[in-house]
Amino acid sequence: MSMIETVSDVENSFLSRREITCNFQGLGGKLKRKEAIEMITKEFNLSNKTVIAINMKNQTGRPNVTGMFYVYENEELAKKQVNPTIFERLERQAKKDAEEKAAEAAPAEEKAAPAEEKAAEAAPAEEKAAEAAPAEEKAAEAAPAEEKAAEAAPAEEEEKE
């Protein structure tokens, strides 16, 4: 028995899209939108079409999820009809997935180069020492300015007399 039960499958000719409503058995709280789209794409053989998860609801008291999906022939038509925030969310999720893949690949590279990490840890200590040195230089520069002010003060007193 399939985990996907089709509730309705309607061809909306006015909006040039197919509207599919399905129940996912036993996946309540576990199913993500991206996974649901992949499952619908495989179930209905929609590999070259744009599938968008519009609504996904968990059923109360049951481990089932009811999802509504729109299937478009091309993405341009979908962007004209569907709320733009849905596409923004999809783009953000794609970026997040790409970063996670990069993060998974990065630990393998870090294990290969532990000496570089030790060198990187030593560098911040050197930077802190370099930051402390300019503060000392500023204090040294302030001292001559005070001396110049002290020299100028007696000159002013002499002019008054």
C-alpha positions in Angstrom: 0.0 0.0 0.0 1.3 3.4 -0.9 1.9 6.1 1.7 0.2 8.6 -0.7 -3.6 8.6 -1.0 -5.0 10.9 -3.6 -8.0 12.9 -2.4 -8.6 14.9 -5.5 -6.8 15.5 -8.8 -8.4 18.4 -10.8 -7.3 19.9 -14.1 -7.9 23.7 -13.8 -8.0 24.8 -17.5 -8.9 28.4 -16.6 -5.5 28.8 -14.7 -3.6 26.2 -16.8 -2.6 24.1 -13.8 -3.3 20.8 -12.2 -4.4 20.8 -8.5 -3.6 17.7 -6.5 -4.7 17.1 -3.0 -3.2 14.1 -1.2 -3.0 12.4 2.2 0.4 11.2 3.4 -0.2 8.3 5.8 2.0 8.1 8.9 4.2 11.1 8.2 2.6 13.6 10.6 5.3 15.9 11.9 8.0 14.3 9.9 7.3 15.4 6.3 9.0 18.5 4.9 7.6 20.4 1.9 10.6 19.6 -0.3 10.2 15.8 0.5 6.5 16.0 -0.2 7.1 17.7 -3.6 9.7 14.9 -4.5 7.2 12.2 -3.5 4.4 13.8 -5.6 6.7 14.2 -8.6 7.6 10.5 -8.5 4.1 9.3 -7.8 2.5 11.2 -10.7 5.5 11.3 -13.1 5.9 15.1 -13.2 9.6 15.2 -13.7 9.7 18.1 -16.2 7.0 20.2 -14.6 6.9 22.8 -11.8 5.3 21.4 -8.6 4.5 23.8 -5.8 3.3 22.8 -2.3 0.6 25.3 -1.5 -0.8 23.9 1.7 0.2 21.2 4.1 -1.8 20.4 7.2 -1.4 17.8 9.9 -4.6 16.0 10.9 -5.6 16.3 14.5 -5.2 13.0 16.4 -3.8 11.2 13.5 -0.2 10.8 12.1 -1.4 12.0 8.6 -0.6 15.1 6.5 -3.0 16.5 3.9 -1.2 18.5 1.2 -2.4 20.6 -1.7 -0.1 21.0 -4.7 -0.2 23.0 -7.9 1.4 21.6 -11.0 2.4 24.0 -13.8 3.8 23.4 -17.2 6.5 26.1 -16.7 7.8 28.2 -13.9 7.0 31.5 -15.5 3.3 30.8 -15.5 3.6 29.7 -11.8 5.3 33.0 -10.9 2.5 35.0 -12.5 -0.2 33.2 -10.5 1.2 32.2 -7.2 2.1 34.5 -4.3 5.7 35.7 -4.7 6.5 35.0 -1.0 6.2 31.3 -1.8 9.0 31.6 -4.3 11.1 33.7 -1.9 10.8 30.9 0.7 11.8 28.3 -1.9 14.9 30.3 -2.8 15.8 30.8 0.9 15.4 27.1 1.5 17.6 26.3 -1.6 20.3 28.6 -0.2 20.1 27.0 3.2 20.4 23.5 1.7 23.5 24.6 -0.3 25.1 26.0 2.8 24.5 22.8 4.7 26.1 20.8 1.9 29.1 23.1 1.9 29.3 22.8 5.7 29.2 19.0 5.5 32.0 19.1 2.9 34.1 21.6 5.0 34.6 19.3 8.1 36.3 16.7 5.8 38.7 19.3 4.6 39.3 20.6 8.2 40.3 17.1 9.3 42.9 17.0 6.6 44.6 20.2 7.7 44.9 20.4 11.5 48.2 22.3 11.3 46.4 25.2 9.5 43.9 25.4 12.4 46.7 25.8 15.0 48.3 28.5 12.9 44.9 30.3 12.6 44.5 30.1 16.4 47.9 31.7 17.0 47.1 34.6 14.6 44.4 36.2 16.8 46.9 36.4 19.7 49.4 38.3 17.4 46.5 40.6 16.3 45.7 41.5 19.9 49.3 42.4 20.6 49.3 44.5 17.4 46.1 46.3 18.5 47.6 47.0 22.0 50.7 48.7 20.4 48.7 51.5 18.6 47.1 52.4 21.9 50.6 52.9 23.5 51.6 55.0 20.5 48.5 57.2 20.9 49.4 57.7 24.6 53.0 58.7 23.6 51.7 61.1 21.0 49.4 62.7 23.6 52.3 63.4 25.9 54.2 65.8 23.5 50.9 67.6 22.9 50.6 68.3 26.6 54.2 69.5 26.7 53.5 71.9 23.8 50.5 73.3 25.6 52.6 73.8 28.8 55.3 75.7 26.7 52.6 77.9 25.1 51.1 78.9 28.5 54.3 80.7 29.8 54.6 82.5 26.5 51.1 83.9 26.9 51.9 85.1 30.4 54.9 87.0 29.1 52.8 88.7 26.5 50.3 89.9 29.2 53.0 91.7 31.1 
